């Protein structure tokens, strides 16, 4: 099984490439991503987090489970919501668990893309699901949640990572 990559790994800072092959390997990758996410007790996982520089992510949060390939994210409600957010790729060096910080996200989004078979996916989201979509989409752009924090808070978090 693939391992989660941690802050400092260049793959996390490199924008992911579109998926072009919708084959058995992609279906296997999506299944593996779910397995890695569940093993790590996460609620979302993007390709770059396991070293795969492709535009896809999986999620299981707020009673919604799914995956999206080549996603596009539209902000429907730009109202700012501040909630604690963490990331499997930003663990504490002492606990190995994600480090959390209050992070600003948009209140509502629409996620569009396709599934592993190339079928259209469209999900409107608010609350934690909207936060998850924005977080995972950021990974595909080479952005981590710590990039959205103030300088002092970001430094505090990064000093606690391995």
Secondary structure in CASP SS format (residue, H / E / C, confidence):
PFRMAT SS
TARGET T0000
AUTHOR 0000-0000-0000
METHOD secondary structure of the structure
MODEL  1
X C 1.00
X C 1.00
X C 1.00
X C 1.00
X C 1.00
X C 1.00
X C 1.00
X C 1.00
X C 1.00
X H 1.00
X H 1.00
X H 1.00
X H 1.00
X C 1.00
X C 1.00
X C 1.00
X E 1.00
X C 1.00
X C 1.00
X C 1.00
X C 1.00
X C 1.00
X C 1.00
X H 1.00
X H 1.00
X H 1.00
X H 1.00
X H 1.00
X H 1.00
X H 1.00
X H 1.00
X H 1.00
X H 1.00
X H 1.00
X H 1.00
X H 1.00
X H 1.00
X H 1.00
X H 1.00
X C 1.00
X C 1.00
X C 1.00
X C 1.00
X E 1.00
X E 1.00
X E 1.00
X H 1.00
X H 1.00
X H 1.00
X H 1.00
X C 1.00
X C 1.00
X C 1.00
X E 1.00
X C 1.00
X E 1.00
X E 1.00
X E 1.00
X E 1.00
X E 1.00
X E 1.00
X C 1.00
X C 1.00
X E 1.00
X E 1.00
X E 1.00
X E 1.00
X E 1.00
X E 1.00
X E 1.00
X E 1.00
X E 1.00
X E 1.00
X E 1.00
X E 1.00
X E 1.00
X E 1.00
X E 1.00
X E 1.00
X E 1.00
X E 1.00
X E 1.00
X E 1.00
X E 1.00
X E 1.00
X C 1.00
X C 1.00
X C 1.00
X C 1.00
X C 1.00
X E 1.00
X C 1.00
X C 1.00
X C 1.00
X C 1.00
X C 1.00
X C 1.00
X E 1.00
X C 1.00
X C 1.00
X E 1.00
X E 1.00
X E 1.00
X E 1.00
X E 1.00
X E 1.00
X E 1.00
X E 1.00
X E 1.00
X E 1.00
X E 1.00
X E 1.00
X E 1.00
X E 1.00
X C 1.00
X C 1.00
X C 1.00
X C 1.00
X C 1.00
X E 1.00
X E 1.00
X E 1.00
X E 1.00
X E 1.00
X E 1.00
X E 1.00
X H 1.00
X H 1.00
X H 1.00
X H 1.00
X H 1.00
X H 1.00
X H 1.00
X H 1.00
X H 1.00
X H 1.00
X H 1.00
X H 1.00
X H 1.00
X H 1.00
X H 1.00
X C 1.00
X C 1.00
X C 1.00
X H 1.00
X H 1.00
X H 1.00
X H 1.00
X C 1.00
X C 1.00
X H 1.00
X H 1.00
X H 1.00
X H 1.00
X H 1.00
X H 1.00
X H 1.00
X H 1.00
X C 1.00
X C 1.00
X C 1.00
X C 1.00
END
